[in-house]
């Protein structure tokens, strides 16, 4: 991502935990419902915040049509 780029924040539900701190997340974006791959943001790792399948999370993506993102908050 570029430094001046706008990021899209979307709320979703963690469906599955994958190896390497990746999660499959089902999110309801404005373009429809889809599944994306998301990894944990640095602050979640540093503070050892656990995310388990079934948790609601806030995801940050480069654009609306992206298939990858970053989990920035557990709701």
N, C-alpha and C positions, 0 to 999 in steps of 0.2 A: 504494500500500500504506500502511496505517496504521502508526504507530510501534510499537504493542504487538502487532502481528499475528505469529502463528507462520508460519514459512516452511517449505515442504517441499523437501528436497534429494533430487534424483534423479540417477542416473548414466545417461548416454546416449552415443550415437555421432553425431558431426557428419556429416551426409549431403551437404549442399550449402552452399556459401558464396553468399550473396545480397548485393546492393548495400547499402551503409550499415551494414556490420559486423553484418549479420543472418545467422543460420545456421539451416538446417532440421536439427533434431536428432531422432533416433529414440530414445525413452527407454522403458525397461521400468518403468513405475510400478506400484504395487500394484493399480491398477484395470485393468491390461492394458497392452499395447504400443501406443504412439501416436507421432505426429510432432507436434512443436511448433516454433514460431519462437522463437529466443533471440538476445539481443544480448550483447555483451561487457561485463563489469563494468568499473568504472573502474580498478581495480588492474591488470587485464590490459592495458588501453589505455596506462596510464602506464608500465608496464614493458615495453611493446612485445612481449608474448608472442603468438606467432602461433598461430592455430588453423586447421588445414586439414582438408578432408573426410577422414574416416577416423579422426580423433582421438577418444579417449574423453574425455568432459568431465563435470563435475559442474554441475548446473543447479539454480537456486533459483527456486521458483515460489510464488505466493501461496497457492494451494490445489492439491489433487491433480487437479482437473478443468480446470485452466487450460490455455489453448492458447498462452500466451506465457510466457517466462521469461528468466532472466539467467544467462549462463555465468560461474561464479565460479572455476572451476579446470580446468586441463587435466591429465588423468591419464596 
